[in-house]
Structure formats: structure tokens, C-alpha cells
């Protein structure tokens, strides 16, 4: 750290205080120096996120206010994601269910941290896609037939036709 920077920030250039964290934000004085943040202000950009959390947890810029920024494009600001909804401001779909955090909160009133908000075995996305209510465990999509059940149906149908035609042939032989 440059002596002038230390003096300007109330540090003693004659003492190794690089590992100290004056403002308790989770960044050492050396890390504050390297990031260009204020070692006497836990939130250098005054956005509600500490410098340490911005650098070490959310990977956002501690010098640019995140108050109105939406790093992941999900229609929620970084501050809303962190302070209100506890979602990841760098992941537009925190629960990986196919709906963005913003859609879950603003459109469907589902939990952006739970891929199946009503715990009915279908993801919120599957329910929205199928027109059922992702907040009502009694309202869920009808499970479509699987490929194997379709093969079984065709096999049974083919055997039925074979048996039918065999009976027709036997009946004709008996009547002639």
C-alpha cells in the first residue's frame, strides 16, 4: 500500500496494518487498497451491500451502486435479490426450474429458491407450461404417457388384432 493512501485513510505507514479490517466489511486494508474502496466505509458505494460481500460473495463492483443494477437480467435489482429475496444476483434462475427469479416473484408468486413451490412433484416451470397453478399442490399437470407405455400400448394392440384375425380365420374354416 502506498504511504500516501495509508495517511489519507487514517492508517500508519510505519506499521504493517495490511491485514487489518478497519470498517469490518470483510476486506483487509490491503484488499480495500487493491479494490479502490474506502477502508473506513463498509459500503463504499452506499448501495446496501458491504464491500466485502460485493467482492467475495456476489462478485459485483463495490465502487458502483448495485441499488438499481440487475446483473443477471431477471428484472430484480441486485439489492432486491440479496436483501429481500435471498437469490443470486448473478444467476437469473436461482432454483434452476426454468423460470427467472423475476418471473417467479413478479408474475407467478412462487419461491425463486424452490423449484417446486407447492411440493407436488412438478417444477414451477412444468406447471406454468401446462397451465396448472404452481402454488396449489392439488392442481398439477396430468402426467403424459411415457415412451415405454406407448410401445406397450402398440404391442397390446398388435397382439389383439393378431388374435382377432386368427379367430376370424378359425371361424371361417369351421363354417366351410
N, C-alpha and C positions, 0 to 999 in steps of 0.2 A: 504494500500500500504506500502511496506517495505521502511524504510527511505533510505536505500542504493539505491534502484531503483529510488526513487524520486531524490536523489542527482545526480545519473548517467544521469538522463534525464532532468536536469536543473530545477527541482521543489524544493520547500522549504518544508522540512519535518516538520517544525514547523507551517505551515499554511495548513488549510484544503482546498486543491485545487483539491479534487477528482471529483468535478462536472464541472471543467473547461475543455475546449477542446482546447488545445494549437494549434493544427495543423488544426482545422476547418474541420475535416473529418467526423464529426457526432458521434464520440465516445468520451465519457468523459475520463479524465485521469484514473479514476478507471476502466472503460471498457477496455482501452488500456492495463492497467496493467494485468487485468484478461485474455485478449486475447493474451498477449505476444507481442503486436505490439508496435511500436515506437510512443510515444505521440508527437514527433516533426516532424513526416513524415506522411503526409496524405495517402500515399500509401506505406506501409512498404515493400511490395514485388515487387514494381515497375512494376506492370502489367497493369496499366492504370485504375484500379478500386480503388476507395478510400476504406480505411479500414472500414469506416462506412457503405458504400454501400455493401461491401462483407459480413459484419456481419449482418446487419439489413434488407437488401433488397434482395440480391442474395443468401445468405446462403452458401457462398463459404469461403474458408480458406484464411484469409488476410495475412497469412505467406507463402503461396505457390502461385507462379505466375500463374495466370489464362491465361496468354497470349497464351499458347499452349494447355491448358486443354479444354476438351469437356465433361462437367459434365453430359449431357443428351444423349450423343452418337448420335447426329444428323449430325455430320460431320462439325459443326461450332464451333469454339472456343468460350469460354465464353466471351472473349473480343469482338469478332465479333458480338455475339448476343446482347450484351449490347450496345456497342458503335456505331455499324454500322446499324444493322437490328432492334434494339429495341425489340428483342424477349426475352423470358425467358430462361436463360441458364440452368435451371433445369427442363424444360419441352420440350421434343423433338418435340412436335406438339403444338406450342403456340396458334394456332387458332382452334385446335381440329377438323380438317377436314379430318384426316386420312392420310395426307402426312406429313413427317417430315419437320421441318424448313429447313434443308439442302436440301431435295428434292425440296422444293418449290423454293429456291434461286438458287441452282446449276443446277437443271435439267429442271424445268418447268417455271422458271422465273415468278412465281406467288408471291403474297403477303403473307408471312407467318403469318401475323396478321389479315388476312381477309379470312375466309373460302370459300368465293365465290368471287374470284378476279375480275371477269368480270360482277358481279351482274346480272347474267341471271337466278338465282333461283336454280342453281345446284352447289353443292360444287366442289371445285377444284378436290377433290378425285373422285367424281362421274364422272366428265368429263374425267379425266385421265383413269379411269376404263373403260369408254365407248368409248375411242378413239377420243373424241372431244377436242377442244382447250379451256383450262380453262382461256385463256386471250381474247377470242373472244366471245362477247355476242350473236353474230348471229350463232355461232356453239355450239350447245348444244345437249345432248342426247335426243333421241326420248323417250318420257315417255312410259314405258311399261304398258300394261293393268293391272289394279288393280285386286285383287281377286274378288271384288264385280262385276266388269264389266265382268269377266269371268263367274261368276254364272249367271248373266243376259243373256249373250250370250247363255249359255247352256239351260236356261229356254225358251228363244225365239225359239231356235232350236227344243226343245222337243215339244213345242206347235205347231210349224209349221208342224212337222211330224205327230202329232196327227190330226191336221186339214186336212192334205193331205190324210191320211188313212181314215178318216171319209168321205171325198168326194169320194174316191175310192169305199168305201162300198155303199154309197148312189147311185153312178152312176151305180154300178153293179145291185143293187136292181131295178132300173128304167128300165134297159135293159133286165131284165128277166121276 
